[in-house]
């Protein structure tokens, strides 16, 4: 037993620097994101939960967007998004809705859950311009009222989302998101967003 003590101490001393350097290396890797800029492309499905406080018919449309952001610290980031509709959606076979263009500004936080994945949340403000038209042959008077007005009635809204990203190549990420895109306070219209995208950090 006494003869093995020097050997044990040698192993402990040999392994100690490695154990001390391992968390430092992981921390350094996380801190490398601070100050980095990222750019990305995303596709989004919009779920219209309602288009008026009395019209709860649901529908889906699609849009695409460009994403530009920066890591302001190890765990916080600021982001700008801009895009337009790709495919209109139809609600109750009566009303066709679409997003002509939108611009969103977000501020959020992110936290690593593994060496290659992060969870994040974002809150911000969205400006958008949409359109709503009656489907040919539609008979609903309530939807006709919406089509005659500007849609949405308010062009600014708060937005929020939660997401998960995966680093698939060096500085290249795939991300998935879900959240609320906008709420029109004039018509009580609620639209939720579900997105998939790619981004690259540099």
GIVEN-V432012 format. One record per residue. PHI is phi in radians with two decimals (* if undefined). PSI is psi in radians with two decimals (999 if undefined). BURIAL is 1 if it has 16 or more other ideal C-beta (glycine too) atoms within 10 Angstrom, else 0. Layout:
phi,psi,burial
PHI,PSI,BURIAL
PHI,PSI,BURIAL
//
This chain:
phi,psi,burial
*,-0.74,0
-1.15,-0.65,0
-1.13,-0.51,0
-1.45,-0.24,0
-1.06,-0.83,0
-1.04,-0.64,0
-1.16,-0.72,0
-1.12,-0.74,0
-1.12,-0.66,0
-1.10,-0.70,0
-1.17,-0.72,0
-1.08,-0.80,0
-1.15,-0.57,0
-1.25,-0.63,0
-1.47,-0.38,0
-1.02,-0.82,0
-1.05,-0.63,0
-1.17,-0.71,0
-1.19,-0.55,0
-1.32,-0.60,0
-1.36,-0.47,0
-1.05,-0.93,0
-1.15,-0.54,0
-1.15,-0.68,0
-1.14,-0.74,0
-1.11,-0.73,0
-1.11,-0.73,0
-1.10,-0.64,0
-1.13,-0.71,0
-1.12,-0.75,0
-1.18,-0.36,0
-1.11,-0.35,0
-1.30,-0.44,1
-1.08,2.26,0
1.52,-0.14,0
-1.40,2.61,0
-1.84,2.61,0
-2.36,2.64,1
-2.34,2.55,0
-2.76,3.00,1
-2.20,2.51,0
-2.54,2.65,1
-2.03,2.48,0
-2.33,2.40,1
-1.77,2.22,1
-1.78,2.25,1
-1.86,1.98,1
-1.49,1.83,1
-1.36,-0.46,0
-2.83,2.73,1
-2.09,-0.07,1
-2.85,2.75,1
-1.10,-0.34,0
-1.92,-0.08,0
-2.02,1.78,1
-1.78,0.25,0
-1.09,2.49,1
-1.86,2.72,0
-2.78,2.95,1
-2.26,2.51,0
-2.42,3.03,1
-2.24,2.60,0
-2.58,2.82,1
-2.16,2.74,0
-2.66,2.72,1
-1.80,2.40,0
-2.05,2.33,1
-2.39,2.18,0
-2.59,3.03,1
-2.54,2.55,0
-1.54,1.85,1
-1.37,-0.34,0
-2.72,-3.05,0
-1.09,-0.56,0
-2.18,0.17,1
-2.33,2.61,0
-2.56,2.73,1
-2.10,2.55,0
-2.58,2.53,1
-2.17,2.35,0
-2.27,2.55,1
-2.60,2.44,0
-2.98,-2.95,1
-2.63,2.93,0
-1.23,2.55,1
-1.90,-0.59,0
-2.57,2.31,0
-1.29,2.77,1
-2.01,2.77,1
-2.11,2.32,1
-1.96,2.14,1
0.96,0.45,1
0.99,0.39,0
-2.07,-0.72,1
-2.19,2.27,1
-1.75,2.20,1
-2.16,2.60,1
-2.73,2.78,1
-1.82,2.03,1
-1.25,-0.82,0
-2.81,2.81,0
-2.67,2.70,1
-2.35,2.26,0
-2.18,2.46,1
-2.08,2.26,0
-2.23,2.64,1
-2.24,2.35,0
-2.65,3.07,1
-2.17,2.61,0
-2.35,2.67,1
-2.51,2.26,0
-1.27,2.33,1
-1.90,-0.13,0
-2.81,-3.09,0
-1.24,-0.21,0
-2.30,0.01,0
-2.30,2.56,0
-2.38,2.53,1
-1.81,2.64,0
-2.68,2.79,1
-2.38,2.57,0
-2.44,2.53,1
-2.34,2.43,0
-2.91,-2.77,1
-2.26,2.39,0
-2.13,2.33,1
-1.93,2.31,0
-2.59,2.78,1
-2.24,2.18,0
-2.13,-3.10,1
-2.58,2.60,0
-2.42,2.27,1
-2.37,2.55,0
-1.21,2.42,1
-1.19,2.39,1
-0.91,2.24,0
1.59,-0.06,0
-1.16,2.50,1
-1.98,-0.18,0
-1.19,2.07,1
-1.18,-0.65,0
-1.10,-0.73,0
-1.22,-0.53,1
-1.11,-0.62,0
-1.10,-0.73,0
-1.14,-0.73,1
-1.11,-0.52,1
-1.34,-0.35,0
-1.68,2.95,0
-1.31,2.31,0
-2.16,2.27,1
-1.30,2.86,1
-1.18,-0.59,0
-1.95,2.31,0
-1.58,-0.09,0
-2.12,2.50,0
-2.72,2.68,1
-1.32,2.63,0
-2.38,2.67,1
-2.61,2.78,0
-2.80,2.81,1
-2.22,2.51,0
-2.58,3.00,1
-2.47,2.23,0
-2.12,2.66,1
-2.23,2.27,0
-1.45,1.95,1
-1.72,-0.46,0
-2.42,2.98,0
-0.97,2.06,0
1.14,0.18,0
-1.96,2.28,0
-2.23,2.56,1
-1.85,2.39,1
-2.35,2.64,1
-2.22,2.43,0
-2.49,2.74,1
-2.63,2.53,0
3.04,-2.89,1
-1.78,2.19,1
-1.46,-0.92,1
-2.80,2.81,1
-2.30,2.13,1
-1.51,1.86,1
-1.17,-0.39,0
-1.27,-0.70,0
-1.99,-0.02,1
1.10,0.59,0
-1.43,2.32,1
-2.13,2.22,1
-2.26,2.23,1
-1.92,2.67,1
-2.10,2.45,1
-2.35,2.04,1
-2.22,2.69,1
-2.37,2.39,0
-2.80,3.09,1
-2.24,2.48,1
-2.51,2.71,1
-2.29,2.31,0
-1.76,2.49,1
-2.61,999,0
//
